[in-house]
Amino acid sequence: MNDNKIHMYGADWCPDCRRAKHFFQKNNIDYVWHDTDSNPEAAEFVRQANHGERIIPTIIFPDGSMLVEPSNAELSAKFGRNA
């Protein structure tokens, strides 16, 4: 994925996904949402990226790096912000 966008894979029922979405919205950071419940390809991507595990949110950044179930502090550090 090399399209200069942040891609977040997750599900609406997931509290960590809701927290990460809130972090992005609060900080005016654009991202593309991929619902792993309604999109089988998104669910498979998550399993492949996490060695067979369905761990969400899985967030892919334009530089190719990935954060899995990141805390707000980890997200803040990624963007050079205070948590």
Buried (B, 14 or more C-beta within 10 A) or exposed (E): EEEEEBBBBBBEEBEBBBBBBEBBEEEEEEBEBBBBEEEEEBBEBBBEBBEEEEBBBBBBBEEEEBBBBBBBEBBBBBEEEEE
